[in-house]
Amino acid sequence: MPKLGVVQDVETRWSSTYLMLERLQKIRNPLTKTLKVMLRRDLLLSESDWNTIRELIVVLQPFAHATV
């Protein structure tokens, strides 16, 4: 399996927000584990945050596909 990193949001490219959120969702488990090991629990996202990310992906996905 290829290694996946985070995707940075770029202010001038709205679709980068979609790509960033989509990638965060894909790497949720390893990201969470890494933050815990690094003792950076302050950066952990809540379940509510993850739900918001899922909802935003659903809303933004049709627009992202339409622009490709």
mmCIF file of the N, C-alpha and C atoms, coordinates in Angstrom:
data_MODEL
# 
_entry.id   MODEL 
# 
loop_
_atom_site.group_PDB 
_atom_site.id 
_atom_site.type_symbol 
_atom_site.label_atom_id 
_atom_site.label_alt_id 
_atom_site.label_comp_id 
_atom_site.label_asym_id 
_atom_site.label_entity_id 
_atom_site.label_seq_id 
_atom_site.pdbx_PDB_ins_code 
_atom_site.Cartn_x 
_atom_site.Cartn_y 
_atom_site.Cartn_z 
_atom_site.occupancy 
_atom_site.B_iso_or_equiv 
_atom_site.pdbx_formal_charge 
_atom_site.auth_seq_id 
_atom_site.auth_comp_id 
_atom_site.auth_asym_id 
_atom_site.auth_atom_id 
_atom_site.pdbx_PDB_model_num 
ATOM 1   N N  . MET A 1 1  ? 0.846   -1.180 0.000   1.00 0.00 ? 1  MET A N  1 
ATOM 2   C CA . MET A 1 1  ? 0.000   0.000  0.000   1.00 0.00 ? 1  MET A CA 1 
ATOM 3   C C  . MET A 1 1  ? 0.890   1.241  0.000   1.00 0.00 ? 1  MET A C  1 
ATOM 4   N N  . PRO A 1 2  ? 0.583   2.204  -0.842  1.00 0.00 ? 2  PRO A N  1 
ATOM 5   C CA . PRO A 1 2  ? 1.408   3.420  -0.892  1.00 0.00 ? 2  PRO A CA 1 
ATOM 6   C C  . PRO A 1 2  ? 1.236   4.244  0.381   1.00 0.00 ? 2  PRO A C  1 
ATOM 7   N N  . LYS A 1 3  ? 2.275   4.974  0.739   1.00 0.00 ? 3  LYS A N  1 
ATOM 8   C CA . LYS A 1 3  ? 2.201   5.860  1.890   1.00 0.00 ? 3  LYS A CA 1 
ATOM 9   C C  . LYS A 1 3  ? 1.438   7.119  1.501   1.00 0.00 ? 3  LYS A C  1 
ATOM 10  N N  . LEU A 1 4  ? 0.501   7.500  2.339   1.00 0.00 ? 4  LEU A N  1 
ATOM 11  C CA . LEU A 1 4  ? -0.292  8.700  2.086   1.00 0.00 ? 4  LEU A CA 1 
ATOM 12  C C  . LEU A 1 4  ? 0.023   9.737  3.144   1.00 0.00 ? 4  LEU A C  1 
ATOM 13  N N  . GLY A 1 5  ? 0.236   10.956 2.709   1.00 0.00 ? 5  GLY A N  1 
ATOM 14  C CA . GLY A 1 5  ? 0.452   12.058 3.633   1.00 0.00 ? 5  GLY A CA 1 
ATOM 15  C C  . GLY A 1 5  ? -0.735  13.003 3.575   1.00 0.00 ? 5  GLY A C  1 
ATOM 16  N N  . VAL A 1 6  ? -0.638  14.066 4.295   1.00 0.00 ? 6  VAL A N  1 
ATOM 17  C CA . VAL A 1 6  ? -1.718  15.048 4.273   1.00 0.00 ? 6  VAL A CA 1 
ATOM 18  C C  . VAL A 1 6  ? -1.643  15.872 2.986   1.00 0.00 ? 6  VAL A C  1 
ATOM 19  N N  . VAL A 1 7  ? -2.759  16.437 2.603   1.00 0.00 ? 7  VAL A N  1 
ATOM 20  C CA . VAL A 1 7  ? -2.840  17.332 1.451   1.00 0.00 ? 7  VAL A CA 1 
ATOM 21  C C  . VAL A 1 7  ? -3.123  18.719 2.010   1.00 0.00 ? 7  VAL A C  1 
ATOM 22  N N  . GLN A 1 8  ? -2.346  19.689 1.608   1.00 0.00 ? 8  GLN A N  1 
ATOM 23  C CA . GLN A 1 8  ? -2.497  21.040 2.130   1.00 0.00 ? 8  GLN A CA 1 
ATOM 24  C C  . GLN A 1 8  ? -3.566  21.807 1.364   1.00 0.00 ? 8  GLN A C  1 
ATOM 25  N N  . ASP A 1 9  ? -4.367  22.533 2.109   1.00 0.00 ? 9  ASP A N  1 
ATOM 26  C CA . ASP A 1 9  ? -5.377  23.406 1.521   1.00 0.00 ? 9  ASP A CA 1 
ATOM 27  C C  . ASP A 1 9  ? -4.685  24.615 0.902   1.00 0.00 ? 9  ASP A C  1 
ATOM 28  N N  . VAL A 1 10 ? -5.105  24.994 -0.308  1.00 0.00 ? 10 VAL A N  1 
ATOM 29  C CA . VAL A 1 10 ? -4.547  26.160 -0.997  1.00 0.00 ? 10 VAL A CA 1 
ATOM 30  C C  . VAL A 1 10 ? -5.684  27.155 -1.199  1.00 0.00 ? 10 VAL A C  1 
ATOM 31  N N  . GLU A 1 11 ? -5.533  28.327 -0.638  1.00 0.00 ? 11 GLU A N  1 
ATOM 32  C CA . GLU A 1 11 ? -6.601  29.321 -0.631  1.00 0.00 ? 11 GLU A CA 1 
ATOM 33  C C  . GLU A 1 11 ? -7.153  29.639 -2.023  1.00 0.00 ? 11 GLU A C  1 
ATOM 34  N N  . THR A 1 12 ? -6.306  29.665 -3.034  1.00 0.00 ? 12 THR A N  1 
ATOM 35  C CA . THR A 1 12 ? -6.748  30.055 -4.372  1.00 0.00 ? 12 THR A CA 1 
ATOM 36  C C  . THR A 1 12 ? -7.330  28.891 -5.176  1.00 0.00 ? 12 THR A C  1 
ATOM 37  N N  . ARG A 1 13 ? -7.312  27.698 -4.634  1.00 0.00 ? 13 ARG A N  1 
ATOM 38  C CA . ARG A 1 13 ? -7.868  26.529 -5.328  1.00 0.00 ? 13 ARG A CA 1 
ATOM 39  C C  . ARG A 1 13 ? -8.872  25.852 -4.416  1.00 0.00 ? 13 ARG A C  1 
ATOM 40  N N  . TRP A 1 14 ? -10.165 26.142 -4.637  1.00 0.00 ? 14 TRP A N  1 
ATOM 41  C CA . TRP A 1 14 ? -11.192 25.638 -3.741  1.00 0.00 ? 14 TRP A CA 1 
ATOM 42  C C  . TRP A 1 14 ? -11.192 24.117 -3.676  1.00 0.00 ? 14 TRP A C  1 
ATOM 43  N N  . SER A 1 15 ? -10.864 23.448 -4.779  1.00 0.00 ? 15 SER A N  1 
ATOM 44  C CA . SER A 1 15 ? -10.910 21.988 -4.786  1.00 0.00 ? 15 SER A CA 1 
ATOM 45  C C  . SER A 1 15 ? -9.859  21.374 -3.869  1.00 0.00 ? 15 SER A C  1 
ATOM 46  N N  . SER A 1 16 ? -8.843  22.149 -3.500  1.00 0.00 ? 16 SER A N  1 
ATOM 47  C CA . SER A 1 16 ? -7.838  21.629 -2.578  1.00 0.00 ? 16 SER A CA 1 
ATOM 48  C C  . SER A 1 16 ? -8.447  21.374 -1.196  1.00 0.00 ? 16 SER A C  1 
ATOM 49  N N  . THR A 1 17 ? -9.478  22.110 -0.850  1.00 0.00 ? 17 THR A N  1 
ATOM 50  C CA . THR A 1 17 ? -10.177 21.862 0.421   1.00 0.00 ? 17 THR A CA 1 
ATOM 51  C C  . THR A 1 17 ? -10.820 20.493 0.384   1.00 0.00 ? 17 THR A C  1 
ATOM 52  N N  . TYR A 1 18 ? -11.482 20.188 -0.711  1.00 0.00 ? 18 TYR A N  1 
ATOM 53  C CA . TYR A 1 18 ? -12.096 18.866 -0.879  1.00 0.00 ? 18 TYR A CA 1 
ATOM 54  C C  . TYR A 1 18 ? -11.031 17.776 -0.811  1.00 0.00 ? 18 TYR A C  1 
ATOM 55  N N  . LEU A 1 19 ? -9.936  17.946 -1.535  1.00 0.00 ? 19 LEU A N  1 
ATOM 56  C CA . LEU A 1 19 ? -8.874  16.939 -1.548  1.00 0.00 ? 19 LEU A CA 1 
ATOM 57  C C  . LEU A 1 19 ? -8.248  16.767 -0.162  1.00 0.00 ? 19 LEU A C  1 
ATOM 58  N N  . MET A 1 20 ? -8.083  17.866 0.564   1.00 0.00 ? 20 MET A N  1 
ATOM 59  C CA . MET A 1 20 ? -7.532  17.809 1.908   1.00 0.00 ? 20 MET A CA 1 
ATOM 60  C C  . MET A 1 20 ? -8.456  17.020 2.841   1.00 0.00 ? 20 MET A C  1 
ATOM 61  N N  . LEU A 1 21 ? -9.745  17.320 2.798   1.00 0.00 ? 21 LEU A N  1 
ATOM 62  C CA . LEU A 1 21 ? -10.701 16.629 3.662   1.00 0.00 ? 21 LEU A CA 1 
ATOM 63  C C  . LEU A 1 21 ? -10.806 15.154 3.309   1.00 0.00 ? 21 LEU A C  1 
ATOM 64  N N  . GLU A 1 22 ? -10.807 14.863 2.026   1.00 0.00 ? 22 GLU A N  1 
ATOM 65  C CA . GLU A 1 22 ? -10.881 13.472 1.576   1.00 0.00 ? 22 GLU A CA 1 
ATOM 66  C C  . GLU A 1 22 ? -9.665  12.682 2.074   1.00 0.00 ? 22 GLU A C  1 
ATOM 67  N N  . ARG A 1 23 ? -8.481  13.270 1.978   1.00 0.00 ? 23 ARG A N  1 
ATOM 68  C CA . ARG A 1 23 ? -7.267  12.599 2.436   1.00 0.00 ? 23 ARG A CA 1 
ATOM 69  C C  . ARG A 1 23 ? -7.283  12.418 3.954   1.00 0.00 ? 23 ARG A C  1 
ATOM 70  N N  . LEU A 1 24 ? -7.726  13.450 4.697   1.00 0.00 ? 24 LEU A N  1 
ATOM 71  C CA . LEU A 1 24 ? -7.811  13.324 6.151   1.00 0.00 ? 24 LEU A CA 1 
ATOM 72  C C  . LEU A 1 24 ? -8.679  12.139 6.544   1.00 0.00 ? 24 LEU A C  1 
ATOM 73  N N  . GLN A 1 25 ? -9.781  11.988 5.840   1.00 0.00 ? 25 GLN A N  1 
ATOM 74  C CA . GLN A 1 25 ? -10.675 10.867 6.134   1.00 0.00 ? 25 GLN A CA 1 
ATOM 75  C C  . GLN A 1 25 ? -9.981  9.528  5.859   1.00 0.00 ? 25 GLN A C  1 
ATOM 76  N N  . LYS A 1 26 ? -9.214  9.468  4.787   1.00 0.00 ? 26 LYS A N  1 
ATOM 77  C CA . LYS A 1 26 ? -8.511  8.225  4.431   1.00 0.00 ? 26 LYS A CA 1 
ATOM 78  C C  . LYS A 1 26 ? -7.428  7.859  5.444   1.00 0.00 ? 26 LYS A C  1 
ATOM 79  N N  . ILE A 1 27 ? -6.766  8.865  6.002   1.00 0.00 ? 27 ILE A N  1 
ATOM 80  C CA . ILE A 1 27 ? -5.655  8.587  6.923   1.00 0.00 ? 27 ILE A CA 1 
ATOM 81  C C  . ILE A 1 27 ? -6.047  8.812  8.384   1.00 0.00 ? 27 ILE A C  1 
ATOM 82  N N  . ARG A 1 28 ? -7.320  8.822  8.668   1.00 0.00 ? 28 ARG A N  1 
ATOM 83  C CA . ARG A 1 28 ? -7.801  9.104  10.022  1.00 0.00 ? 28 ARG A CA 1 
ATOM 84  C C  . ARG A 1 28 ? -7.124  8.231  11.077  1.00 0.00 ? 28 ARG A C  1 
ATOM 85  N N  . ASN A 1 29 ? -7.148  6.923  10.903  1.00 0.00 ? 29 ASN A N  1 
ATOM 86  C CA . ASN A 1 29 ? -6.604  6.028  11.932  1.00 0.00 ? 29 ASN A CA 1 
ATOM 87  C C  . ASN A 1 29 ? -5.105  6.209  12.148  1.00 0.00 ? 29 ASN A C  1 
ATOM 88  N N  . PRO A 1 30 ? -4.279  6.156  11.091  1.00 0.00 ? 30 PRO A N  1 
ATOM 89  C CA . PRO A 1 30 ? -2.849  6.363  11.346  1.00 0.00 ? 30 PRO A CA 1 
ATOM 90  C C  . PRO A 1 30 ? -2.530  7.762  11.862  1.00 0.00 ? 30 PRO A C  1 
ATOM 91  N N  . LEU A 1 31 ? -3.272  8.753  11.409  1.00 0.00 ? 31 LEU A N  1 
ATOM 92  C CA . LEU A 1 31 ? -3.055  10.115 11.891  1.00 0.00 ? 31 LEU A CA 1 
ATOM 93  C C  . LEU A 1 31 ? -3.354  10.205 13.379  1.00 0.00 ? 31 LEU A C  1 
ATOM 94  N N  . THR A 1 32 ? -4.471  9.646  13.788  1.00 0.00 ? 32 THR A N  1 
ATOM 95  C CA . THR A 1 32 ? -4.859  9.662  15.198  1.00 0.00 ? 32 THR A CA 1 
ATOM 96  C C  . THR A 1 32 ? -3.831  8.929  16.055  1.00 0.00 ? 32 THR A C  1 
ATOM 97  N N  . LYS A 1 33 ? -3.405  7.755  15.600  1.00 0.00 ? 33 LYS A N  1 
ATOM 98  C CA . LYS A 1 33 ? -2.406  6.985  16.354  1.00 0.00 ? 33 LYS A CA 1 
ATOM 99  C C  . LYS A 1 33 ? -1.099  7.753  16.472  1.00 0.00 ? 33 LYS A C  1 
ATOM 100 N N  . THR A 1 34 ? -0.674  8.376  15.395  1.00 0.00 ? 34 THR A N  1 
ATOM 101 C CA . THR A 1 34 ? 0.575   9.138  15.401  1.00 0.00 ? 34 THR A CA 1 
ATOM 102 C C  . THR A 1 34 ? 0.502   10.310 16.365  1.00 0.00 ? 34 THR A C  1 
ATOM 103 N N  . LEU A 1 35 ? -0.610  11.032 16.352  1.00 0.00 ? 35 LEU A N  1 
ATOM 104 C CA . LEU A 1 35 ? -0.754  12.173 17.258  1.00 0.00 ? 35 LEU A CA 1 
ATOM 105 C C  . LEU A 1 35 ? -0.745  11.731 18.717  1.00 0.00 ? 35 LEU A C  1 
ATOM 106 N N  . LYS A 1 36 ? -1.329  10.571 18.995  1.00 0.00 ? 36 LYS A N  1 
ATOM 107 C CA . LYS A 1 36 ? -1.321  10.060 20.367  1.00 0.00 ? 36 LYS A CA 1 
ATOM 108 C C  . LYS A 1 36 ? 0.089   9.672  20.788  1.00 0.00 ? 36 LYS A C  1 
ATOM 109 N N  . VAL A 1 37 ? 0.825   8.997  19.902  1.00 0.00 ? 37 VAL A N  1 
ATOM 110 C CA . VAL A 1 37 ? 2.201   8.605  20.210  1.00 0.00 ? 37 VAL A CA 1 
ATOM 111 C C  . VAL A 1 37 ? 3.074   9.836  20.426  1.00 0.00 ? 37 VAL A C  1 
ATOM 112 N N  . MET A 1 38 ? 2.826   10.876 19.658  1.00 0.00 ? 38 MET A N  1 
ATOM 113 C CA . MET A 1 38 ? 3.609   12.110 19.764  1.00 0.00 ? 38 MET A CA 1 
ATOM 114 C C  . MET A 1 38 ? 3.148   12.987 20.936  1.00 0.00 ? 38 MET A C  1 
ATOM 115 N N  . LEU A 1 39 ? 2.155   12.480 21.676  1.00 0.00 ? 39 LEU A N  1 
ATOM 116 C CA . LEU A 1 39 ? 1.590   13.221 22.814  1.00 0.00 ? 39 LEU A CA 1 
ATOM 117 C C  . LEU A 1 39 ? 1.021   14.569 22.378  1.00 0.00 ? 39 LEU A C  1 
ATOM 118 N N  . ARG A 1 40 ? 0.374   14.581 21.218  1.00 0.00 ? 40 ARG A N  1 
ATOM 119 C CA . ARG A 1 40 ? -0.255  15.795 20.687  1.00 0.00 ? 40 ARG A CA 1 
ATOM 120 C C  . ARG A 1 40 ? -1.771  15.625 20.642  1.00 0.00 ? 40 ARG A C  1 
ATOM 121 N N  . ARG A 1 41 ? -2.319  15.207 21.776  1.00 0.00 ? 41 ARG A N  1 
ATOM 122 C CA . ARG A 1 41 ? -3.768  15.015 21.872  1.00 0.00 ? 41 ARG A CA 1 
ATOM 123 C C  . ARG A 1 41 ? -4.536  16.316 21.632  1.00 0.00 ? 41 ARG A C  1 
ATOM 124 N N  . ASP A 1 42 ? -3.855  17.436 21.794  1.00 0.00 ? 42 ASP A N  1 
ATOM 125 C CA . ASP A 1 42 ? -4.483  18.727 21.548  1.00 0.00 ? 42 ASP A CA 1 
ATOM 126 C C  . ASP A 1 42 ? -4.840  18.916 20.071  1.00 0.00 ? 42 ASP A C  1 
ATOM 127 N N  . LEU A 1 43 ? -4.220  18.132 19.193  1.00 0.00 ? 43 LEU A N  1 
ATOM 128 C CA . LEU A 1 43 ? -4.496  18.232 17.754  1.00 0.00 ? 43 LEU A CA 1 
ATOM 129 C C  . LEU A 1 43 ? -5.517  17.200 17.268  1.00 0.00 ? 43 LEU A C  1 
ATOM 130 N N  . LEU A 1 44 ? -5.954  16.310 18.159  1.00 0.00 ? 44 LEU A N  1 
ATOM 131 C CA . LEU A 1 44 ? -6.916  15.287 17.761  1.00 0.00 ? 44 LEU A CA 1 
ATOM 132 C C  . LEU A 1 44 ? -8.263  15.921 17.427  1.00 0.00 ? 44 LEU A C  1 
ATOM 133 N N  . LEU A 1 45 ? -8.894  15.405 16.400  1.00 0.00 ? 45 LEU A N  1 
ATOM 134 C CA . LEU A 1 45 ? -10.218 15.878 16.018  1.00 0.00 ? 45 LEU A CA 1 
ATOM 135 C C  . LEU A 1 45 ? -11.279 15.093 16.784  1.00 0.00 ? 45 LEU A C  1 
ATOM 136 N N  . SER A 1 46 ? -12.343 15.761 17.141  1.00 0.00 ? 46 SER A N  1 
ATOM 137 C CA . SER A 1 46 ? -13.442 15.115 17.857  1.00 0.00 ? 46 SER A CA 1 
ATOM 138 C C  . SER A 1 46 ? -14.296 14.318 16.867  1.00 0.00 ? 46 SER A C  1 
ATOM 139 N N  . GLU A 1 47 ? -15.163 13.489 17.394  1.00 0.00 ? 47 GLU A N  1 
ATOM 140 C CA . GLU A 1 47 ? -16.081 12.735 16.536  1.00 0.00 ? 47 GLU A CA 1 
ATOM 141 C C  . GLU A 1 47 ? -16.980 13.690 15.759  1.00 0.00 ? 47 GLU A C  1 
ATOM 142 N N  . SER A 1 48 ? -17.348 14.787 16.388  1.00 0.00 ? 48 SER A N  1 
ATOM 143 C CA . SER A 1 48 ? -18.145 15.820 15.711  1.00 0.00 ? 48 SER A CA 1 
ATOM 144 C C  . SER A 1 48 ? -17.371 16.430 14.536  1.00 0.00 ? 48 SER A C  1 
ATOM 145 N N  . ASP A 1 49 ? -16.080 16.668 14.728  1.00 0.00 ? 49 ASP A N  1 
ATOM 146 C CA . ASP A 1 49 ? -15.239 17.181 13.640  1.00 0.00 ? 49 ASP A CA 1 
ATOM 147 C C  . ASP A 1 49 ? -15.206 16.202 12.475  1.00 0.00 ? 49 ASP A C  1 
ATOM 148 N N  . TRP A 1 50 ? -15.031 14.911 12.786  1.00 0.00 ? 50 TRP A N  1 
ATOM 149 C CA . TRP A 1 50 ? -14.984 13.891 11.732  1.00 0.00 ? 50 TRP A CA 1 
ATOM 150 C C  . TRP A 1 50 ? -16.319 13.797 11.005  1.00 0.00 ? 50 TRP A C  1 
ATOM 151 N N  . ASN A 1 51 ? -17.420 13.955 11.723  1.00 0.00 ? 51 ASN A N  1 
ATOM 152 C CA . ASN A 1 51 ? -18.740 13.943 11.080  1.00 0.00 ? 51 ASN A CA 1 
ATOM 153 C C  . ASN A 1 51 ? -18.888 15.131 10.139  1.00 0.00 ? 51 ASN A C  1 
ATOM 154 N N  . THR A 1 52 ? -18.407 16.284 10.561  1.00 0.00 ? 52 THR A N  1 
ATOM 155 C CA . THR A 1 52 ? -18.459 17.480 9.708   1.00 0.00 ? 52 THR A CA 1 
ATOM 156 C C  . THR A 1 52 ? -17.619 17.278 8.452   1.00 0.00 ? 52 THR A C  1 
ATOM 157 N N  . ILE A 1 53 ? -16.459 16.680 8.610   1.00 0.00 ? 53 ILE A N  1 
ATOM 158 C CA . ILE A 1 53 ? -15.597 16.396 7.450   1.00 0.00 ? 53 ILE A CA 1 
ATOM 159 C C  . ILE A 1 53 ? -16.322 15.479 6.475   1.00 0.00 ? 53 ILE A C  1 
ATOM 160 N N  . ARG A 1 54 ? -16.944 14.423 6.986   1.00 0.00 ? 54 ARG A N  1 
ATOM 161 C CA . ARG A 1 54 ? -17.695 13.502 6.102   1.00 0.00 ? 54 ARG A CA 1 
ATOM 162 C C  . ARG A 1 54 ? -18.803 14.237 5.351   1.00 0.00 ? 54 ARG A C  1 
ATOM 163 N N  . GLU A 1 55 ? -19.532 15.092 6.057   1.00 0.00 ? 55 GLU A N  1 
ATOM 164 C CA . GLU A 1 55 ? -20.623 15.840 5.434   1.00 0.00 ? 55 GLU A CA 1 
ATOM 165 C C  . GLU A 1 55 ? -20.109 16.806 4.376   1.00 0.00 ? 55 GLU A C  1 
ATOM 166 N N  . LEU A 1 56 ? -19.001 17.477 4.652   1.00 0.00 ? 56 LEU A N  1 
ATOM 167 C CA . LEU A 1 56 ? -18.422 18.403 3.682   1.00 0.00 ? 56 LEU A CA 1 
ATOM 168 C C  . LEU A 1 56 ? -17.948 17.675 2.427   1.00 0.00 ? 56 LEU A C  1 
ATOM 169 N N  . ILE A 1 57 ? -17.395 16.495 2.599   1.00 0.00 ? 57 ILE A N  1 
ATOM 170 C CA . ILE A 1 57 ? -16.952 15.709 1.445   1.00 0.00 ? 57 ILE A CA 1 
ATOM 171 C C  . ILE A 1 57 ? -18.136 15.384 0.546   1.00 0.00 ? 57 ILE A C  1 
ATOM 172 N N  . VAL A 1 58 ? -19.246 14.998 1.152   1.00 0.00 ? 58 VAL A N  1 
ATOM 173 C CA . VAL A 1 58 ? -20.447 14.672 0.376   1.00 0.00 ? 58 VAL A CA 1 
ATOM 174 C C  . VAL A 1 58 ? -20.933 15.887 -0.406  1.00 0.00 ? 58 VAL A C  1 
ATOM 175 N N  . VAL A 1 59 ? -20.896 17.054 0.223   1.00 0.00 ? 59 VAL A N  1 
ATOM 176 C CA . VAL A 1 59 ? -21.368 18.284 -0.431  1.00 0.00 ? 59 VAL A CA 1 
ATOM 177 C C  . VAL A 1 59 ? -20.411 18.723 -1.542  1.00 0.00 ? 59 VAL A C  1 
ATOM 178 N N  . LEU A 1 60 ? -19.108 18.650 -1.283  1.00 0.00 ? 60 LEU A N  1 
ATOM 179 C CA . LEU A 1 60 ? -18.121 19.158 -2.240  1.00 0.00 ? 60 LEU A CA 1 
ATOM 180 C C  . LEU A 1 60 ? -17.806 18.186 -3.384  1.00 0.00 ? 60 LEU A C  1 
ATOM 181 N N  . GLN A 1 61 ? -18.038 16.914 -3.177  1.00 0.00 ? 61 GLN A N  1 
ATOM 182 C CA . GLN A 1 61 ? -17.645 15.911 -4.182  1.00 0.00 ? 61 GLN A CA 1 
ATOM 183 C C  . GLN A 1 61 ? -18.219 16.162 -5.572  1.00 0.00 ? 61 GLN A C  1 
ATOM 184 N N  . PRO A 1 62 ? -19.506 16.440 -5.722  1.00 0.00 ? 62 PRO A N  1 
ATOM 185 C CA . PRO A 1 62 ? -20.023 16.678 -7.080  1.00 0.00 ? 62 PRO A CA 1 
ATOM 186 C C  . PRO A 1 62 ? -19.342 17.855 -7.782  1.00 0.00 ? 62 PRO A C  1 
ATOM 187 N N  . PHE A 1 63 ? -19.013 18.895 -7.033  1.00 0.00 ? 63 PHE A N  1 
ATOM 188 C CA . PHE A 1 63 ? -18.344 20.048 -7.623  1.00 0.00 ? 63 PHE A CA 1 
ATOM 189 C C  . PHE A 1 63 ? -16.921 19.713 -8.030  1.00 0.00 ? 63 PHE A C  1 
ATOM 190 N N  . ALA A 1 64 ? -16.249 18.931 -7.215  1.00 0.00 ? 64 ALA A N  1 
ATOM 191 C CA . ALA A 1 64 ? -14.876 18.526 -7.534  1.00 0.00 ? 64 ALA A CA 1 
ATOM 192 C C  . ALA A 1 64 ? -14.860 17.680 -8.797  1.00 0.00 ? 64 ALA A C  1 
ATOM 193 N N  . HIS A 1 65 ? -15.801 16.748 -8.909  1.00 0.00 ? 65 HIS A N  1 
ATOM 194 C CA . HIS A 1 65 ? -15.853 15.896 -10.097 1.00 0.00 ? 65 HIS A CA 1 
ATOM 195 C C  . HIS A 1 65 ? -16.265 16.698 -11.339 1.00 0.00 ? 65 HIS A C  1 
ATOM 196 N N  . ALA A 1 66 ? -17.110 17.683 -11.161 1.00 0.00 ? 66 ALA A N  1 
ATOM 197 C CA . ALA A 1 66 ? -17.557 18.492 -12.306 1.00 0.00 ? 66 ALA A CA 1 
ATOM 198 C C  . ALA A 1 66 ? -16.433 19.363 -12.866 1.00 0.00 ? 66 ALA A C  1 
ATOM 199 N N  . THR A 1 67 ? -15.468 19.717 -12.023 1.00 0.00 ? 67 THR A N  1 
ATOM 200 C CA . THR A 1 67 ? -14.387 20.585 -12.490 1.00 0.00 ? 67 THR A CA 1 
ATOM 201 C C  . THR A 1 67 ? -13.211 19.831 -13.055 1.00 0.00 ? 67 THR A C  1 
ATOM 202 N N  . VAL A 1 68 ? -13.235 18.510 -12.941 1.00 0.00 ? 68 VAL A N  1 
ATOM 203 C CA . VAL A 1 68 ? -12.117 17.692 -13.466 1.00 0.00 ? 68 VAL A CA 1 
ATOM 204 C C  . VAL A 1 68 ? -12.329 17.419 -14.935 1.00 0.00 ? 68 VAL A C  1 
# 
